[in-house]
Amino acid sequence: MENTKLNRINELAALAKQRGLTAEELAERDELRKEYIAEWRRGAEQVLENTWIVTPDGKKTKLQKREELHRKKEIKKA
């Protein structure tokens, strides 16, 4: 996220503490927050997609998504 957007989020937070925000400022803050959270999630997903688990015996396993794990468990039960 651009520094100008992060700075604006911080400005709006400071204004909210000082005097409260107008309806337009609240809408702007909400949009900026949604954008920030979406970008943070994308970054976190990229980190997790490149994460490997190493067991004590040295075996490496790629970290799997939760949905994949649930599907594999259901297949094993059947």
Phi, psi and omega in degrees: 000142181294146179298328180296323179289319177297319178298321180293321176301316180294322177298315180294325177296318179294318178298321180298324178287326184282307189223355186091164183248150175284171180299320180294319179292323177297317179296318179297316179298317180297318179295317179296321179295316179299317179296317180298313182295318179299317179293321178297317180297318178301317179296318179295320178296321179297319178297314182292327178293338180254023182258135178241145176255129178250120180280166180302332180275003175095000180286132179258133179228132178290137178295132183256154176288154183302319181298320179296319179296317180296320179296317180296322179294320180293323180293318180296325181291327184286000000 
